[in-house]
């Protein structure tokens, strides 16, 4: 039996003993899967990613990533955070931002890192932009640069936390097309609040709201259904099916 990319068993975690962020989570993600994660703000989506990256430990249960402790597997994961702060007056080139993804990983020569950065920029449709100043790009281009940074180490798993937040519809579509091109090349977990993005990736849908519920795949995910599965149903205690101890 193939070891899953990610497996959580009976996981609970909280920053306050009396108020768990996640409780009783069972989740199994097969290798090569594309998983869409939805849920209300504060529901625990970013915490879930932090567990997978080994940045925090569960108070109960176990987390395995690529068959290992998450901290040991971290170098095999690409991560695109929800927020990336960069002083607009600080002169940093696009290539340098992408190469940041190599820090802490396998040792590479400067030339190897540049080659990997160029390949990652190609994967997100930004060929030739390496010498440009990062702060000269549009918001959508910056987001694709951050995705390239997550890809620069050729990871086995890619975690994306709201990569289309604060961009216009054209940029959102460009990012979604990039993700579509990555489909099947690696295991991808995408957090989104946008029905237009989520509806393009309906292989597996999880709603995270303190617990984790699998939602049946559908051929349509509109705004009404998004509202339903990201808050109201779970808030009223109605389970949507799938693995959960709650």
Phi, psi and omega in degrees: 000131183289134176293130180293161176295316183220136177216122175245133182231114177058038188274131170229146178205146178198152178270352176224127184302335183264358183217081181294142177279319176230144184216129175060044185272125170241126184206132178228123180243118181284157179295136179085359181285156171245111185250127175259129182244125178235168179155162182289160173302136181081006182281346177114011183295313179293323176300320178301316178295320179297325174295316182294331179275354181074020179279335173226160180250146176289149174281336175217152175086184183229149176234128177234133179235120184054035177079005184234171168300137184306321181297326179285333182269358189302325181293345181261011181242134170260141185226129176245103184288163179292325183235135175227113182263131178216122179302120182299342179270352181278123184279095177234134181276157180305315180303321181292322178297316180296319182292342175303331179295344179276344184297134178083357180259204180299146182289133178226149173288165179300321180295317178298318180296321178295319179296318179295321179297318180296320179295320180293320177294325176297319182297333181256011175076030181236042178305137174082358182271359182309317182283349183291154174286134181301320184286356178269353184275160173287167180301318179294321177295320179299319180297321178292328174297319180293327174294319177300321177299322178289337182266349192298334179267008182054060187288160175274334178231138176237122178252125181236118182256098178056057183290346180254012180290141175062032172234160181280176186298324180294315179293321178301316179295320179297319179293318179298323178292323175300313181295323176299324178290336179274346184303129179089344180278337182200172174279129184235131173240120185242119172268130178210151172253001188257120181298323181298326178281312182301323184292346178273348184225080188252021180302305179219130180239128174241137171257127181248116177208075186075312169254176180237125181238134174278133177255136180302140177298144180219165179268003180209138177224089184267179185298323181296316179292322177301315179298322181295311187274350180258005179190301191298312184296315182288323180297329180270003175086012179270115180285145181260011180094168178091183188287126175191144176264356184271000000 
